[in-house]
Amino acid sequence: NDKINDKINDTDKIIVEAIKNDKYVTISDLSAKAKKSLPTIHRHLDNLSKQGLIGRMGSRKAGYWYVK
């Protein structure tokens, strides 16, 4: 888990923790928790996905996030 923390910033940590707590968390919820704009949250989610730290299962509407 420490390896993850070395690679990501505070916003990423907030996102990862939120996903751990609620895999159905919405982008709007993440935006509110992290106090960042929706495009910023999308960018962080993309980066976390590319780094292989999080993933998405299912559709945009019915799917959920998970921490790898």
C-alpha positions as CSV (number, residue, x, y, z in Angstrom):
1,N,0.0,0.0,0.0
2,D,2.9,2.4,0.6
3,K,4.0,1.9,-3.0
4,I,0.7,3.3,-4.1
5,N,1.1,6.3,-1.9
6,D,4.5,7.2,-3.4
7,K,3.0,7.4,-6.9
8,I,0.0,9.5,-6.3
9,N,-0.9,13.0,-4.9
10,D,-3.4,14.1,-2.3
11,T,-6.3,14.3,-4.8
12,D,-5.6,10.8,-6.0
13,K,-5.5,9.5,-2.4
14,I,-8.9,11.1,-1.7
15,I,-10.3,9.4,-4.8
16,V,-8.8,6.0,-4.0
17,E,-10.0,6.1,-0.4
18,A,-13.5,7.2,-1.6
19,I,-13.6,4.2,-4.0
20,K,-12.4,1.8,-1.2
21,N,-15.3,3.1,1.0
22,D,-18.0,3.1,-1.7
23,K,-17.4,1.4,-5.1
24,Y,-20.5,3.1,-6.5
25,V,-19.2,6.6,-5.6
26,T,-20.1,9.1,-8.4
27,I,-17.8,11.6,-10.1
28,S,-19.9,14.3,-8.5
29,D,-19.3,12.8,-5.1
30,L,-15.6,12.6,-5.8
31,S,-15.6,16.2,-7.0
32,A,-17.2,17.3,-3.7
33,K,-15.0,15.2,-1.5
34,A,-11.8,16.4,-3.2
35,K,-13.0,19.9,-3.7
36,K,-12.0,19.7,-7.4
37,S,-13.9,20.3,-10.7
38,L,-15.4,17.4,-12.6
39,P,-12.8,17.6,-15.4
40,T,-10.1,17.4,-12.8
41,I,-11.7,14.3,-11.3
42,H,-12.0,12.7,-14.7
43,R,-8.3,13.4,-15.4
44,H,-7.2,11.9,-12.1
45,L,-9.4,8.8,-12.7
46,D,-7.8,8.4,-16.1
47,N,-4.3,8.7,-14.7
48,L,-5.1,6.2,-11.8
49,S,-6.6,3.8,-14.4
50,K,-3.5,4.1,-16.6
51,Q,-1.2,3.4,-13.7
52,G,-3.3,0.3,-13.0
53,L,-4.3,1.5,-9.5
54,I,-8.1,1.5,-10.1
55,G,-10.4,0.0,-12.6
56,R,-14.0,0.2,-13.8
57,M,-16.5,-2.7,-14.0
58,G,-19.7,-2.5,-16.0
59,S,-21.3,0.5,-17.7
60,R,-21.1,4.2,-16.9
61,K,-24.6,4.1,-15.3
62,A,-24.7,0.7,-13.6
63,G,-21.0,0.0,-13.2
64,Y,-18.6,0.6,-10.3
65,W,-15.0,1.4,-9.5
66,Y,-12.5,-0.9,-7.8
67,V,-9.0,-0.5,-6.3
68,K,-6.6,-3.0,-7.8
